[in-house]
Amino acid sequence: MSGRLDILKKARERMIEDRDAHAKVLAAPFDRDTAERARGKFVELQALIEALDRAISGEEGVAARI
């Protein structure tokens, strides 16, 4: 596995941990200010995770052609 692929996978795992923390806030009893911040961060992190997934797929594709 390439060094770049390792870095991307580690970054993805870290972002999943961060996203899960915001999901717990969203699942907790409702507090408008806290929920709004958590919702925004959750969506931001999910978009980042999806971007990392695309980058990982691209790296795996490059590795498969080598």
C-alpha positions as semicolon CSV with decimal commas, in nm:
position;residue;x (nm);y (nm);z (nm)
1;M;0,000;0,000;0,000
2;S;0,137;0,339;-0,092
3;G;0,222;0,601;0,166
4;R;-0,042;0,835;0,021
5;L;-0,308;0,567;0,049
6;D;-0,215;0,503;0,413
7;I;-0,239;0,875;0,490
8;L;-0,578;0,905;0,319
9;K;-0,716;0,606;0,508
10;K;-0,590;0,740;0,843
11;A;-0,740;1,080;0,767
12;R;-1,072;0,913;0,682
13;E;-1,074;0,722;1,011
14;R;-1,002;1,042;1,205
15;M;-1,284;1,227;1,029
16;I;-1,524;0,941;1,102
17;E;-1,438;0,968;1,472
18;D;-1,501;1,343;1,463
19;R;-1,828;1,295;1,272
20;D;-1,945;1,035;1,524
21;A;-1,890;1,282;1,808
22;H;-2,120;1,530;1,635
23;A;-2,376;1,257;1,569
24;K;-2,386;1,189;1,944
25;V;-2,463;1,556;2,007
26;L;-2,744;1,538;1,750
27;A;-2,884;1,227;1,921
28;A;-2,879;1,393;2,265
29;P;-3,170;1,592;2,409
30;F;-3,232;1,896;2,189
31;D;-3,050;2,223;2,249
32;R;-3,097;2,454;1,951
33;D;-2,754;2,623;1,953
34;T;-2,562;2,304;2,015
35;A;-2,766;2,108;1,760
36;E;-2,720;2,372;1,490
37;R;-2,342;2,374;1,534
38;A;-2,328;1,993;1,545
39;R;-2,546;1,963;1,235
40;G;-2,323;2,197;1,037
41;K;-2,005;2,019;1,144
42;F;-2,163;1,679;1,073
43;V;-2,251;1,778;0,717
44;E;-1,906;1,933;0,664
45;L;-1,730;1,622;0,792
46;Q;-1,950;1,389;0,586
47;A;-1,860;1,582;0,270
48;L;-1,493;1,553;0,363
49;I;-1,527;1,178;0,425
50;E;-1,686;1,138;0,083
51;A;-1,403;1,337;-0,076
52;L;-1,151;1,115;0,101
53;D;-1,337;0,807;-0,027
54;R;-1,300;0,937;-0,382
55;A;-0,931;1,008;-0,327
56;I;-0,878;0,659;-0,183
57;S;-1,055;0,503;-0,482
58;G;-0,834;0,705;-0,714
59;E;-0,518;0,594;-0,537
60;E;-0,631;0,230;-0,541
61;G;-0,699;0,262;-0,912
62;V;-0,350;0,397;-0,972
63;A;-0,198;0,116;-0,764
64;A;-0,394;-0,146;-0,958
65;R;-0,255;-0,017;-1,290
66;I;0,105;-0,030;-1,172
